[in-house]
């Protein structure tokens, strides 16, 4: 296959994080800026854990990309800490300060000493590296103190100590805060029983998180997932962050023990791990320093949702509409004596999930409950294991899907007896069954009693539960079976219309676009004259050209919905999906693409896409050099995330 022009996935991802960081320069409430800075720091952690490790395995281009990443990241980190210093000054002006321990009055120091002795000291374990001692395990994503320990008659030895992750980074003191690690530093003599420590500094290691679960281990998937979680703690190190005061001899020791080179060392002027700002955001009560309270609209219906669905579909746009409707649908199904069976896929759920509660209740009521719970959902494995055990204890049948294919589709099927016959109802969505993320992520769900869709879902559930080969369906399209093929066919159809001189339009909204075949198909469509509008929040490897515009929306809500719309000769066809246009979604996951058939819903989604394309508040337009230009507001302000008009 002839190569086509593409941007680097990794650098495109870093540019997305740059757009997140840009939020801190906008006229937003102060604590919202702090939260965006914390998100940018968390994103960077995830980037290293999931993206960077794979580059070491690439024979060609990997090393050069790593060098580019190091330069890009060091510049971005420098900017993060410039923003941090500015925000700290603004917080201090609002009487919210992180105070240096040394500047505290003696009375408050005495209080903190007592607090330290009672609440912190028992959790601390200093470890000294003597001549014959093995280097201790340095867990990834944890903060550590390092120092040189001096004992009488002995040469200085390297000493390290984990800052307890079970404690918060900030210790509250009369409305202000002190860093936990700073308190520990100031009490080192007490910790070390009077011995002297010099050259005290802090450090943090980032390790790989993409530890694979091998297909041949399918016999006991829960056991293998638990083993994978343990392996992450000692996986290959990728980045070492050091506080600025770290002496060179300590840096060289850590480099040698961790097997890192100089490009993988990041010296930081400021506190390590800025994700602590999200805790400050959550803890601080002043509403005037945050976005105005947001209350989603509730879908109003009399009686059971089943009655409404027999008349019409329900389209839900979260967070503008409450996720409570989905929970209500499942609760009604759990309590309804006419409901005989509930089948559902789960990828990410909250820790105290009302979805799990409803399924447990349904199983307790004697209904046949089958849940395909994906244990391999990155960073949610432990929570999913706990949910699986709870469901099994309640009598639900839990299946774990296929080792070689993550089950990422979001679907719920309810079987109900009505007038002596079985009627099926379904919920499909672009996002997870998670009521907490549904408050901050934009996603679209469809409740339907469409017999074709429900029938196809019933067959799909059976294929998944019995590990049967996936089969083509008439109403839904499944990856890795035919989802890619369906989208390619729709793009080719628009291309053919354009070549015939007919109107042709493609509008797509997704989180990421980096599948080379899909990019190639869109290039061909644009070359034929199809107007292509792409709303891509994050990674985009497509290089914009004539007839193609790429817009990224970064605002209050995280854009998560996937919408694929085609002019289709004047009878628009609109599809929703759990899949982005990435090789992993199209080839290595079980995903769904499903149609929106109700005319008013199609009109709503098309208008929504046009609104995203015209946004001049939260939008960035991709340029031919890979950079993004923020679109300036004109006379008419168009905010795609504003409430007005966002309800189907």
C-alpha positions as CSV (number, residue, x, y, z in Angstrom):
1,X,0.0,0.0,0.0
2,X,1.4,3.4,-1.0
3,X,2.2,5.5,2.0
4,X,0.1,8.6,2.6
5,X,0.9,11.8,4.5
6,X,0.2,11.4,8.2
7,X,1.0,13.3,11.4
8,X,2.7,11.5,14.3
9,X,0.2,10.0,16.6
10,X,2.4,10.7,19.7
11,X,3.0,14.4,18.8
12,X,-0.7,14.8,17.9
13,X,-1.6,13.5,21.3
14,X,0.9,16.0,23.0
15,X,-0.7,18.8,21.0
16,X,-4.1,17.8,22.4
17,X,-2.6,18.1,25.9
18,X,-1.3,21.5,24.9
19,X,-4.9,22.5,24.1
20,X,-6.0,21.3,27.6
21,X,-3.2,23.4,29.1
22,X,-4.4,26.4,27.0
23,X,-7.6,26.4,29.1
24,X,-5.6,27.9,32.0
25,X,-5.0,31.1,29.9
26,X,-8.7,31.6,29.2
27,X,-11.0,33.8,31.4
28,X,-12.3,30.9,33.4
29,X,-13.0,30.6,37.2
30,X,-9.7,30.2,39.1
31,X,-10.2,26.7,40.5
32,X,-11.3,25.5,37.0
33,X,-7.9,26.6,35.7
34,X,-6.3,24.6,38.5
35,X,-8.3,21.6,37.5
36,X,-7.3,21.9,33.9
37,X,-3.7,22.1,34.9
38,X,-4.2,18.9,37.0
39,X,-5.8,17.2,34.0
40,X,-2.9,18.1,31.8
41,X,-0.5,16.6,34.3
42,X,-2.6,13.4,34.6
43,X,-2.8,13.2,30.8
44,X,0.9,13.4,30.5
45,X,1.3,10.5,33.0
46,X,-1.1,8.4,30.9
47,X,0.7,9.3,27.7
48,X,4.0,7.9,29.1
49,X,2.4,4.9,30.6
50,X,0.4,3.9,27.5
51,X,2.1,5.4,24.5
52,X,5.8,5.8,25.1
53,X,6.7,2.3,26.1
54,X,5.6,0.9,22.8
55,X,8.1,3.1,20.9
56,X,11.0,1.2,22.4
57,X,9.8,-1.9,20.6
58,X,9.7,-0.2,17.1
59,X,12.8,-1.0,15.0
60,X,12.4,2.0,12.7
61,X,11.5,5.5,13.8
62,X,10.9,4.7,17.4
63,X,14.1,6.3,18.8
64,X,13.7,9.5,16.7
65,X,10.1,9.8,17.9
66,X,11.3,9.4,21.5
67,X,13.8,12.3,21.0
68,X,11.0,14.5,19.6
69,X,8.8,13.5,22.5
70,X,11.4,14.4,25.1
71,X,11.9,17.8,23.6
72,X,8.2,18.5,23.3
73,X,7.4,17.2,26.8
74,X,10.2,19.2,28.5
75,X,8.9,22.4,26.9
76,X,5.3,21.5,27.9
77,X,6.3,20.7,31.5
78,X,8.1,24.0,31.7
79,X,4.9,25.7,30.6
80,X,2.9,23.7,33.1
81,X,5.0,25.0,35.9
82,X,4.9,28.6,34.6
83,X,1.2,28.3,34.8
84,X,1.4,26.7,38.2
85,X,3.4,29.7,39.6
86,X,0.9,32.1,38.2
87,X,-2.1,30.2,39.6
88,X,-0.5,30.0,43.0
89,X,-0.2,33.8,43.1
90,X,-3.8,34.2,42.1
91,X,-4.9,31.7,44.7
92,X,-2.9,33.6,47.4
93,X,-4.8,36.8,46.4
94,X,-8.0,34.9,47.1
95,X,-6.7,33.8,50.6
96,X,-6.0,30.2,49.4
97,X,-2.4,29.5,49.9
98,X,0.0,26.6,50.0
99,X,2.3,27.8,52.7
100,X,6.0,27.0,53.2
101,X,6.5,25.1,56.5
102,X,9.3,27.5,57.4
103,X,7.0,30.5,57.3
104,X,4.5,29.2,59.8
105,X,4.3,30.7,63.3
106,X,5.5,28.4,66.1
107,X,2.0,27.7,67.4
108,X,1.0,26.2,64.0
109,X,4.3,24.3,63.8
110,X,3.6,22.7,67.1
111,X,0.2,21.7,66.0
112,X,1.6,20.1,62.8
113,X,4.3,18.3,64.8
114,X,1.6,16.7,66.9
115,X,-0.4,15.9,63.8
116,X,2.7,14.4,62.2
117,X,3.5,12.2,65.2
118,X,0.0,10.9,65.5
119,X,-1.2,10.6,61.9
120,X,1.9,10.4,59.6
121,X,4.9,9.0,61.4
122,X,3.6,5.5,61.9
123,X,3.2,5.1,58.1
124,X,6.8,6.0,57.2
125,X,9.5,3.5,56.5
126,X,13.0,4.9,55.5
127,X,15.2,2.5,53.6
128,X,18.9,2.9,53.4
129,X,21.0,1.5,50.5
130,X,24.1,0.0,52.1
131,X,27.0,-1.7,50.2
132,X,25.3,-5.1,50.2
133,X,21.7,-4.0,50.0
134,X,19.6,-4.5,46.9
135,X,18.0,-1.4,45.4
136,X,14.4,-1.2,46.8
137,X,11.3,-1.4,44.6
138,X,10.3,2.1,43.5
139,X,6.6,1.8,42.6
140,X,5.4,3.7,39.6
141,X,3.3,6.9,40.0
142,X,4.3,7.3,43.7
143,X,6.2,10.2,45.3
144,X,9.4,9.4,47.1
145,X,11.9,11.3,49.3
146,X,15.6,10.7,48.7
147,X,18.5,11.9,50.8
148,X,22.1,11.0,51.9
149,X,22.1,9.5,55.4
150,X,25.1,10.2,57.6
151,X,25.9,7.9,60.6
152,X,28.9,8.2,62.7
153,X,32.0,6.3,61.4
154,X,30.2,5.4,58.1
155,X,30.3,6.9,54.7
156,X,27.0,8.6,53.6
157,X,24.5,6.2,52.2
158,X,21.5,6.8,49.9
159,X,18.2,6.8,51.8
160,X,14.7,6.7,50.3
161,X,11.2,6.7,51.7
162,X,7.8,6.5,50.1
163,X,5.4,9.4,50.7
164,X,2.4,7.4,51.9
165,X,-0.1,7.3,48.9
166,X,-3.0,6.6,51.3
167,X,-2.6,10.2,52.6
168,X,-3.6,13.3,50.7
169,X,-0.8,15.6,49.3
170,X,-2.2,18.6,51.1
171,X,-2.6,19.1,54.9
172,X,-5.3,21.7,55.6
173,X,-4.5,24.4,58.1
174,X,-7.1,27.1,58.8
175,X,-8.2,27.3,55.2
176,X,-4.6,27.1,53.8
177,X,-2.5,24.1,53.0
178,X,1.0,22.6,53.7
179,X,2.5,19.9,51.4
180,X,2.6,16.5,53.1
181,X,6.1,15.8,51.7
182,X,7.3,19.1,53.1
183,X,6.1,18.1,56.6
184,X,7.9,14.8,56.3
185,X,11.1,16.6,55.1
186,X,11.0,18.9,58.2
187,X,10.6,16.0,60.6
188,X,13.4,13.8,59.2
189,X,15.4,14.0,62.5
190,X,12.5,12.5,64.3
191,X,12.0,9.8,61.6
192,X,15.7,8.9,61.5
193,X,16.0,8.9,65.3
194,X,18.4,11.8,65.4
195,X,20.7,10.9,62.5
196,X,21.6,13.5,59.9
197,X,20.2,13.6,56.3
198,X,21.6,16.0,53.7
199,X,20.8,16.7,50.0
200,X,17.1,16.0,50.5
201,X,15.0,15.9,47.4
202,X,11.9,14.3,45.9
203,X,11.5,12.0,43.0
204,X,8.9,10.0,41.0
205,X,9.1,7.2,38.5
206,X,6.6,6.5,35.7
207,X,6.3,2.9,34.5
208,X,4.7,1.2,31.6
209,X,1.0,0.3,32.1
210,X,0.3,-1.5,28.8
211,X,1.2,-5.0,30.2
212,X,-0.4,-7.5,27.8
213,X,-2.7,-10.3,28.9
214,X,-1.8,-13.2,26.6
215,X,-4.5,-15.1,24.7
216,X,-3.2,-18.5,25.8
217,X,-4.0,-17.5,29.4
218,X,-7.7,-17.5,28.8
219,X,-8.4,-20.3,31.1
220,X,-8.4,-18.1,34.2
221,X,-8.8,-14.5,33.1
222,X,-9.6,-13.0,36.6
223,X,-6.4,-14.5,37.9
224,X,-4.3,-13.2,35.0
225,X,-5.8,-9.7,35.3
226,X,-4.8,-9.6,39.0
227,X,-1.3,-10.7,38.1
228,X,-1.2,-8.0,35.5
229,X,-2.1,-5.4,38.1
230,X,0.8,-6.6,40.3
231,X,3.2,-6.5,37.3
232,X,2.5,-2.9,36.6
233,X,4.2,-1.9,39.9
234,X,7.5,-3.2,38.6
235,X,7.0,-2.7,34.8
236,X,9.7,-1.0,32.8
237,X,10.5,2.6,34.0
238,X,10.0,5.3,31.3
239,X,10.5,8.6,33.1
240,X,12.2,9.9,36.2
241,X,11.1,13.2,37.7
242,X,13.4,14.9,40.2
243,X,13.0,18.0,42.3
244,X,15.5,20.7,41.4
245,X,17.6,20.2,44.5
246,X,18.5,16.6,43.7
247,X,22.3,16.2,43.8
248,X,24.0,14.8,40.7
249,X,25.3,11.7,42.5
250,X,21.7,10.8,43.5
251,X,20.5,11.4,40.0
252,X,23.3,9.1,38.6
253,X,22.5,6.4,41.1
254,X,18.8,6.4,40.2
255,X,19.5,6.5,36.5
256,X,21.8,3.5,36.8
257,X,19.4,1.5,39.0
258,X,16.4,2.3,36.8
259,X,18.2,1.9,33.5
260,X,17.3,5.4,32.2
261,X,19.3,7.8,30.1
262,X,19.5,11.5,30.4
263,X,16.7,12.2,27.9
264,X,14.3,10.4,30.3
265,X,15.2,12.6,33.3
266,X,13.0,15.6,34.0
267,X,14.1,18.1,36.6
268,X,11.2,20.0,38.0
269,X,11.1,23.5,39.5
270,X,8.1,23.1,41.8
271,X,6.2,20.3,43.4
272,X,6.2,17.0,41.6
273,X,2.9,15.6,40.3
274,X,0.5,18.5,39.8
275,X,-2.5,16.2,39.8
276,X,-2.8,17.1,43.5
277,X,-4.6,20.3,42.2
278,X,-7.7,18.2,41.5
279,X,-7.9,17.4,45.2
280,X,-7.7,21.1,46.0
281,X,-10.4,21.7,43.4
282,X,-12.7,19.1,45.0
283,X,-12.0,20.2,48.6
284,X,-12.5,23.9,48.2
285,X,-16.1,25.0,48.9
286,X,-16.2,28.5,47.2
287,X,-18.6,28.1,44.3
288,X,-17.7,31.5,42.9
289,X,-14.3,30.1,41.9
290,X,-15.8,27.3,39.9
291,X,-18.2,27.0,36.9
292,X,-21.8,27.8,37.8
293,X,-23.7,24.8,39.0
294,X,-24.9,22.6,36.2
295,X,-28.2,20.7,36.5
296,X,-29.0,18.4,33.6
297,X,-32.6,18.1,32.4
298,X,-34.6,15.0,33.3
299,X,-36.5,13.1,30.6
300,X,-40.1,13.4,31.7
301,X,-42.4,10.5,31.1
302,X,-45.5,9.1,32.8
303,X,-45.5,5.5,33.8
304,X,-43.0,3.0,32.6
305,X,-40.4,3.8,29.9
306,X,-41.5,0.6,28.1
307,X,-44.8,2.3,27.3
308,X,-43.0,5.3,25.7
309,X,-40.6,3.1,23.8
310,X,-43.4,1.2,22.1
311,X,-44.4,4.5,20.5
312,X,-41.1,6.1,19.8
313,X,-37.3,6.0,20.4
314,X,-35.7,8.1,23.1
315,X,-32.5,9.9,22.3
316,X,-30.5,11.1,25.3
317,X,-27.7,13.6,25.1
318,X,-25.5,13.6,28.2
319,X,-24.6,15.6,30.3
320,X,-27.3,18.0,29.1
321,X,-29.9,15.3,29.9
322,X,-29.6,13.3,33.1
323,X,-28.1,9.8,33.0
324,X,-30.8,9.0,35.6
325,X,-33.1,8.0,32.7
326,X,-30.8,5.1,31.9
327,X,-30.6,4.1,35.6
328,X,-34.4,4.5,35.8
329,X,-34.9,2.2,32.7
330,X,-32.7,-0.5,34.4
331,X,-34.4,-0.1,37.8
332,X,-37.8,-0.4,36.2
333,X,-36.7,-3.5,34.4
334,X,-35.3,-5.0,37.6
335,X,-38.6,-4.4,39.5
336,X,-41.0,-5.2,36.8
337,X,-42.5,-8.8,37.2
338,X,-43.1,-8.9,33.4
339,X,-39.3,-8.6,32.7
340,X,-37.8,-12.0,32.4
341,X,-34.2,-11.3,31.4
342,X,-31.6,-8.5,31.3
343,X,-28.4,-8.7,29.3
344,X,-25.7,-6.0,29.5
345,X,-22.1,-5.2,28.6
346,X,-20.0,-3.2,31.1
347,X,-16.7,-1.5,30.4
348,X,-16.2,1.2,33.1
349,X,-18.6,1.7,36.0
350,X,-18.3,3.8,39.1
351,X,-17.1,2.4,42.5
352,X,-20.6,2.6,44.0
353,X,-22.5,2.0,40.8
354,X,-26.3,2.2,40.8
355,X,-26.1,0.1,37.6
356,X,-24.5,-2.7,39.5
357,X,-27.1,-2.2,42.3
358,X,-30.0,-2.5,39.9
359,X,-28.5,-5.7,38.3
360,X,-27.9,-7.2,41.7
361,X,-31.5,-6.4,42.7
362,X,-32.8,-7.9,39.4
363,X,-30.9,-11.1,40.0
364,X,-32.2,-11.2,43.5
365,X,-35.8,-11.0,42.1
366,X,-35.1,-14.1,40.1
367,X,-34.6,-12.5,36.7
368,X,-32.1,-14.0,34.3
369,X,-29.2,-11.5,34.4
370,X,-26.2,-11.9,32.2
371,X,-23.4,-9.4,32.3
372,X,-20.4,-9.3,30.0
373,X,-17.9,-7.4,32.2
374,X,-14.7,-6.4,30.5
375,X,-11.9,-7.1,33.0
376,X,-9.3,-5.5,30.7
377,X,-10.6,-1.9,30.9
378,X,-7.4,0.0,31.5
379,X,-7.0,1.3,35.1
380,X,-10.4,-0.1,36.0
381,X,-9.5,-3.7,36.2
382,X,-9.6,-3.9,40.0
383,X,-13.0,-2.2,40.3
384,X,-14.4,-4.5,37.5
385,X,-13.2,-7.6,39.3
386,X,-15.0,-6.4,42.5
387,X,-18.2,-5.8,40.5
388,X,-18.0,-9.2,38.9
389,X,-17.7,-10.9,42.3
390,X,-20.6,-9.0,43.7
391,X,-22.8,-9.8,40.7
392,X,-21.9,-13.5,40.8
393,X,-22.7,-13.6,44.6
394,X,-26.2,-12.2,43.7
395,X,-26.8,-14.9,41.2
396,X,-26.1,-13.1,38.0
397,X,-24.2,-14.9,35.2
398,X,-21.0,-13.0,34.6
399,X,-18.9,-13.6,31.5
400,X,-15.5,-11.9,30.8
401,X,-15.5,-11.7,27.0
402,X,-12.5,-12.6,24.8
403,X,-8.9,-12.3,25.8
404,X,-7.8,-11.2,22.3
405,X,-10.7,-8.7,21.8
406,X,-11.7,-6.1,24.4
407,X,-15.5,-5.8,24.5
408,X,-15.9,-2.0,24.3
409,X,-19.5,-1.7,23.0
410,X,-22.1,-0.3,25.3
411,X,-25.4,-2.2,25.1
412,X,-28.3,-3.3,27.3
413,X,-31.1,-5.6,26.3
414,X,-34.3,-6.2,28.3
415,X,-36.7,-9.1,27.5
416,X,-40.3,-8.5,28.7
417,X,-43.4,-10.6,28.4
418,X,-46.4,-8.7,27.0
419,X,-49.7,-10.2,26.1
420,X,-48.2,-13.7,26.0
421,X,-45.4,-12.7,23.7
422,X,-41.8,-11.6,24.3
423,X,-40.9,-8.0,23.6
424,X,-37.3,-6.7,23.6
425,X,-36.1,-3.2,24.6
426,X,-32.5,-1.9,24.1
427,X,-30.2,0.9,25.2
428,X,-27.1,1.6,23.1
429,X,-24.6,4.4,23.8
430,X,-21.4,6.1,22.7
431,X,-20.2,6.1,26.3
432,X,-19.9,4.0,29.5
433,X,-22.6,3.0,32.0
434,X,-21.0,5.4,34.5
435,X,-23.2,8.0,36.1
436,X,-20.3,10.0,37.4
437,X,-18.5,10.5,34.1
438,X,-21.9,11.1,32.4
439,X,-21.9,14.4,34.3
440,X,-18.8,15.6,32.6
441,X,-18.5,13.7,29.3
442,X,-20.7,14.3,26.3
443,X,-22.2,11.1,25.1
444,X,-25.4,10.1,23.3
445,X,-27.6,7.1,24.1
446,X,-30.5,5.6,22.3
447,X,-33.4,3.7,24.0
448,X,-35.4,1.7,21.4
449,X,-37.9,-1.1,20.9
450,X,-36.9,-1.4,17.2
451,X,-37.4,-5.1,16.5
452,X,-34.5,-5.2,14.0
453,X,-32.0,-3.7,16.3
454,X,-33.1,-5.7,19.4
455,X,-33.1,-8.9,17.4
456,X,-29.6,-8.2,16.2
457,X,-28.4,-7.4,19.7
458,X,-29.9,-10.7,21.0
459,X,-27.9,-12.7,18.4
460,X,-24.7,-10.7,19.3
461,X,-25.1,-11.4,23.0
462,X,-25.4,-15.1,22.3
463,X,-22.3,-15.0,20.1
464,X,-20.4,-13.2,22.9
465,X,-21.6,-15.4,25.8
466,X,-21.0,-18.7,23.9
467,X,-17.8,-17.5,22.2
468,X,-19.3,-18.1,18.8
469,X,-18.0,-16.5,15.6
470,X,-19.4,-13.0,15.1
471,X,-22.0,-12.9,12.4
472,X,-23.1,-10.0,10.1
473,X,-26.4,-8.4,11.1
474,X,-28.7,-6.2,9.1
475,X,-29.2,-3.3,11.5
476,X,-26.0,-3.0,13.5
477,X,-22.4,-3.2,12.4
478,X,-19.7,-4.9,14.6
479,X,-16.0,-4.6,14.8
480,X,-13.8,-6.3,14.0
481,X,-16.3,-7.9,11.6
482,X,-17.9,-5.2,9.3
483,X,-17.9,-1.9,11.1
484,X,-14.8,-0.7,9.2
485,X,-16.3,-2.0,6.0
486,X,-19.6,-0.2,6.5
487,X,-17.9,3.2,7.1
488,X,-15.6,2.7,4.1
489,X,-18.7,1.9,2.0
490,X,-20.5,5.0,3.1
491,X,-17.4,7.2,2.4
492,X,-17.1,5.6,-1.0
493,X,-20.7,6.3,-1.7
494,X,-20.2,10.0,-1.0
495,X,-17.1,10.0,-3.1
496,X,-19.1,8.5,-6.0
497,X,-21.8,11.2,-5.6
498,X,-19.2,13.9,-5.8
499,X,-17.6,12.5,-8.9
500,X,-21.1,12.6,-10.5
501,X,-21.4,16.2,-9.6
502,X,-24.0,15.6,-7.0
503,X,-24.0,17.1,-3.5
504,X,-21.8,15.1,-1.1
505,X,-21.1,15.7,2.6
506,X,-19.4,13.8,5.4
507,X,-19.5,14.9,9.0
508,X,-17.8,12.8,11.7
509,X,-17.3,13.4,15.4
510,X,-14.9,11.2,17.4
511,X,-12.2,11.2,20.0
512,X,-9.3,10.1,17.8
513,X,-8.6,9.5,14.1
514,X,-5.4,7.6,13.3
515,X,-6.4,4.6,11.2
516,X,-4.4,4.9,7.9
517,X,-7.1,3.2,5.7
518,X,-9.8,5.5,7.0
519,X,-7.6,8.5,6.5
520,X,-6.9,7.4,3.0
521,X,-10.6,7.0,2.2
522,X,-11.2,10.5,3.5
523,X,-8.4,11.9,1.4
524,X,-9.9,10.3,-1.7
525,X,-13.4,11.7,-0.8
526,X,-12.0,15.2,-0.4
527,X,-10.0,14.9,-3.7
528,X,-13.3,14.0,-5.4
529,X,-14.9,17.2,-4.0
530,X,-16.7,15.8,-0.9
531,X,-17.0,18.4,1.8
532,X,-15.5,16.6,4.9
533,X,-15.9,18.1,8.4
534,X,-14.2,16.2,11.2
535,X,-14.7,17.1,14.9
536,X,-11.8,15.2,16.5
537,X,-11.1,16.0,20.2
538,X,-7.6,14.3,20.5
539,X,-5.3,12.5,18.2
540,X,-5.6,13.2,14.5
541,X,-3.0,12.0,12.0
542,X,-4.9,13.3,9.0
543,X,-3.2,16.3,7.3
544,X,-5.9,18.9,6.4
545,X,-6.3,19.8,2.7
546,X,-8.8,21.3,0.4
547,X,-12.4,20.3,1.3
548,X,-11.3,18.9,4.7
549,X,-11.5,20.8,8.0
550,X,-10.5,19.3,11.4
551,X,-11.9,21.0,14.5
552,X,-11.0,20.0,18.1
553,X,-13.4,21.1,20.9
554,X,-11.9,21.5,24.3
555,X,-14.2,23.0,27.0
556,X,-16.0,22.5,30.2
557,X,-17.2,19.0,29.1
558,X,-15.0,16.3,27.7
559,X,-16.2,15.5,24.2
560,X,-16.7,11.8,24.0
561,X,-19.6,11.1,21.6
562,X,-19.0,9.4,18.3
563,X,-21.3,10.4,15.4
564,X,-20.9,9.5,11.8
565,X,-23.2,11.3,9.3
566,X,-23.5,11.1,5.5
567,X,-25.5,13.2,3.0
568,X,-26.5,10.0,1.2
569,X,-28.0,11.6,-1.9
570,X,-30.3,13.9,0.1
571,X,-31.6,11.3,2.6
572,X,-29.1,11.7,5.4
573,X,-27.9,8.7,7.3
574,X,-26.6,9.1,10.8
575,X,-24.9,6.5,13.0
576,X,-23.7,6.5,16.5
577,X,-20.9,4.3,17.7
578,X,-18.7,3.2,20.6
579,X,-15.7,3.3,18.2
580,X,-13.2,5.9,17.3
581,X,-11.4,5.6,13.9
582,X,-8.3,3.8,15.4
583,X,-6.9,0.4,14.5
584,X,-7.5,-0.8,18.0
585,X,-11.3,0.0,17.8
586,X,-11.7,-1.2,14.2
587,X,-9.6,-4.4,14.4
588,X,-9.0,-5.4,18.0
589,X,-12.1,-4.6,19.9
590,X,-15.8,-5.5,19.8
591,X,-17.5,-2.3,19.0
592,X,-20.9,-1.3,17.6
593,X,-22.1,1.1,15.0
594,X,-25.9,1.6,15.1
595,X,-28.3,3.7,13.0
596,X,-30.5,6.6,14.2
597,X,-33.8,6.2,12.4
598,X,-36.2,8.6,13.9
599,X,-36.4,11.7,11.7
600,X,-36.4,14.3,14.5
601,X,-33.4,12.6,16.0
602,X,-31.5,12.7,12.7
603,X,-32.3,16.4,12.4
604,X,-31.1,17.1,15.9
605,X,-27.8,15.2,15.4
606,X,-27.1,17.0,12.1
607,X,-27.7,20.4,13.6
608,X,-25.5,19.4,16.5
609,X,-22.6,18.5,14.2
610,X,-23.0,21.8,12.4
611,X,-22.9,23.6,15.7
612,X,-19.7,21.9,16.7
613,X,-18.2,22.8,13.3
614,X,-19.1,26.5,13.8
615,X,-18.0,26.8,17.4
616,X,-15.8,29.8,18.1
617,X,-15.5,29.6,21.8
618,X,-13.9,26.1,22.5
619,X,-12.6,25.2,19.0
620,X,-9.1,24.8,17.6
621,X,-8.6,24.2,13.9
622,X,-5.9,21.8,12.7
623,X,-3.3,23.4,10.4
624,X,-1.2,21.8,7.7
625,X,1.9,21.9,9.9
626,X,0.2,19.9,12.6
627,X,-0.3,22.9,14.9
628,X,-3.8,24.0,16.0
629,X,-5.1,27.6,15.7
630,X,-7.7,28.7,18.2
631,X,-10.7,30.1,16.4
632,X,-11.5,33.6,17.5
633,X,-15.0,34.6,18.4
634,X,-16.8,36.8,15.9
635,X,-19.7,39.1,16.3
636,X,-21.9,36.0,16.9
637,X,-20.6,33.8,19.7
638,X,-21.2,30.1,19.0
639,X,-20.5,27.9,22.0
640,X,-21.1,24.3,21.1
641,X,-21.2,23.3,24.8
642,X,-23.7,26.0,25.8
643,X,-27.0,24.6,27.1
644,X,-29.4,26.2,24.7
645,X,-30.4,23.8,21.9
646,X,-28.5,20.8,23.4
647,X,-31.6,18.8,24.2
648,X,-33.1,16.4,21.7
